[in-house]
Amino acid sequence: MTTNRHDGSGGPEADGSRTARTEFDPRAVVAHDGVLGLLNTSGLLDAADVHVTRRLVHLSGGQVSETAQIGAALAVRAVRQGSTCLAIARIPELVADDEAVSAVMPSSAELERALADSVLVRGGATGPLRPLVLATSDDGPLLYLRKYFRQEELIRSVLGERRSSRPDVDVTDVASAVDAVFGPAGPGDADLQRIAAQMAAVSWTLVVAGGPGTGKTYTVARILAVLDRLAGGGARIGLCAPTGRAAAQLQAAVSADDAAPRSVRAVTVHSLLGWRPGAAPRFGQGNKLPHDVVVVDETSMLSMTAMSKLLDAVRPDARVILVGDPHQLASVEAGAVLADLVDGEDATPPAPIPSGLLDDGVMSTVADRDGVERGVVTLRRGHRFGGGIARVAAAINRGDADSVLDLVGDPTVTDVTLVSADDLDDVRSDVATWGSALRAAAVAGDASAALDALDGQRVLCAHREGVWGVQGWSRRVVDWLAELPDHPPNLSVDSTSRHAGQPLLVTANDRQTGTFNGDCGVVVRTGLASDTLDPEGDGLRVVFRRGEHLFELHPTQLADAVPMYAMTIHRSQGSQFDGVTVILPPEGSELLTRELLYTAVTRARQRVRIVGSPEVLAAAVARRVQRASGLRSPIRVAEPT
């Protein structure tokens, strides 16, 4: 089943479940009968899906059958749920648990026939408007809103053209540059980071994939050093990421590597493109980016729209390096481009790799040689964690619920445990240890120790609201901490007063202070502060860590910051903590997915506690985020003549 947005945004369906609409529900359509009305009342369609469909029918100027209208509404819903198209063959999955809806829903074949004959796809006598595109693929028929079809087509076309040729470089020069950056290769050395640098030198597009701690950013820094050497030290490099926080982390990581060029500066994708809300990007097809190399970190978070704009703006003779973990949560908007590129089937075969670039003996030991040859290098050697965490994460990725349950129940696997929601003594002990260490370091004015303590433990939730969301668990953590002898007794999750040891979450980007949405800091005491709550923040500072560097701000400089005692799993992407407590949502929540669980578990370096039942954990492993897309295999469209 296609899942809801997994950003924990706290909307009417913040618990992730599908509920019937009442007349007072803002998602309900007033005075609309027929099948669309029934689908809205049942909770399958929102008001927006129905209203957009009505508008499309009106603009088409022709008669549109009720069956075709159902298809149009489901296509709008698919985009709202994160897909770029509607996989028609999978519609029965959407209604399998609702007999009343199943009884009125047309079959996939009926829906495809009705759409093929509809003016919404074919166009009508009143004009050329064709808002829908019907395509066929290896996954069956796909129905697009034309905007997203064009974006997919652009991505498919640009990547196909880039794949069909290679940069004109001398293999000997590449070998010299790689040896200078990585050192001489050992005999039979299947170093995937080294191979990624070699492939980057001879590819217009390279994907560097891998899980947490596999050295993706280190690899990027070394790739940039190799490409800069090949350019004679003058390569124009653009570093970007989907969010300001991810860009700041990328900048800190690359700057810490002595091999990377010193002049690079990471920005958001929107900043790189000059893309302001409500306006077209400054850089695009008619005004290409000046960079010779463009690196996109955290590509799993990049939407289809953003990827199409980026590829449209890159020069054909510029290298593009896409970096990320395809198993993590995807963009909150439509598209899962990185996963599609890693797992997909290329319609355009790649140009031959220059002879002598890769050692055949070394390549024979590479697990995914086919992937390397088509420009996808997947790093597999993790450095962040090992032991039970690595084994559980691998089993989650495989969808092997039995292995996950065996591992979390194995007494010899001590770094990942499953605890009942009725037995939270160990979780409470973890929180108390975390809070005491945080408070002690902050009162002592030790900023570095306070930040270390802050990252010692994190409670991660799927939702923002509800008892099992950030809202409920923040209150629980605050209640536990307030009972400690060294904590202020009047803590509050909504307090605007600041005190030493208070963890804070930044909720908006602020370039003036250099803080970004999702940054976490802690309030520390200076020599003038007291141990009591301080409404003005005098004698207190909020400290943050960016890479290896610390910086501090006066509390009044942070207009958009809230106390942080728990956070959503989505916000935790790109972060790492010594230990995490993962709060599973109730059974039946559509937010409960394999990608959500994998992202949460892999935030930990040393230990994981999962709060929930074995049944809910197994359900999470079994359910994947299903985002329909045409990028995974070739598609065919029969446009009307």
Disulfide bonds with the S-S distance in Angstrom:
none
